[in-house]
Amino acid sequence: MAEHIYKSIEVTGSSTTSVDDAVRGAVAKAGETVRNLEWFEVGEVRGHIADGAVAHFQVTVKIGFRLE
């Protein structure tokens, strides 16, 4: 069985809908330019409040990808 080597990047996704959408958006955007995405880890969740309500979510995600 071959051993793999991974590198990770950190990106922040945002969404007006949910934390889940913010994570999915961040992973999808990273996948447009980085190959071999393998895993993600949520590092930080924060958001913006406007007029006393949550206006949007921001999620910092570490994404790992396998080196070729």
Legacy VTK file of the C-alpha trace (Angstrom):
# vtk DataFile Version 3.0
C-alpha trace
ASCII
DATASET POLYDATA
POINTS 68 float
0.000 0.000 0.000
1.456 3.345 -1.042
1.772 6.055 1.566
0.427 9.479 0.716
1.772 12.918 1.531
-0.674 15.750 2.150
-0.481 19.524 2.152
-3.110 21.791 3.677
-4.439 25.247 2.936
-6.723 27.471 4.969
-9.674 29.282 3.428
-12.701 31.129 4.799
-16.142 30.616 3.312
-19.178 32.767 3.969
-22.908 32.309 3.602
-26.077 34.185 4.472
-27.830 30.832 4.932
-25.814 28.549 7.246
-22.474 27.346 8.555
-22.905 24.231 6.406
-23.273 26.330 3.242
-20.187 28.345 4.181
-18.110 25.156 4.538
-19.450 23.677 1.306
-18.759 26.924 -0.549
-15.185 27.080 0.727
-14.487 23.464 -0.277
-16.116 23.907 -3.700
-14.123 27.071 -4.438
-10.842 25.432 -3.364
-11.678 22.484 -5.610
-11.742 24.788 -8.642
-7.970 25.313 -8.463
-6.590 22.545 -6.219
-6.621 18.855 -7.172
-6.915 15.789 -4.945
-8.886 17.326 -2.060
-9.147 14.678 0.663
-10.335 16.186 3.956
-11.383 19.342 5.785
-11.341 20.588 9.351
-13.423 23.479 10.684
-11.173 25.840 12.609
-13.275 28.873 13.436
-16.891 29.957 13.094
-17.905 33.594 13.289
-20.500 35.826 11.750
-21.852 39.275 11.168
-24.856 40.757 12.937
-27.026 43.408 11.297
-30.108 44.959 12.864
-29.995 42.501 15.756
-30.000 39.367 13.574
-27.402 37.103 12.004
-26.601 38.542 8.578
-24.033 35.950 7.487
-21.744 33.188 8.714
-17.984 32.950 8.169
-16.184 29.622 8.597
-12.421 29.129 8.416
-11.661 25.689 7.031
-8.356 23.829 6.751
-8.448 21.679 3.605
-6.024 18.839 2.981
-5.032 17.614 -0.432
-2.848 14.727 -1.559
0.373 15.638 -3.330
0.990 13.930 -6.663
LINES 1 69
68 0 1 2 3 4 5 6 7 8 9 10 11 12 13 14 15 16 17 18 19 20 21 22 23 24 25 26 27 28 29 30 31 32 33 34 35 36 37 38 39 40 41 42 43 44 45 46 47 48 49 50 51 52 53 54 55 56 57 58 59 60 61 62 63 64 65 66 67
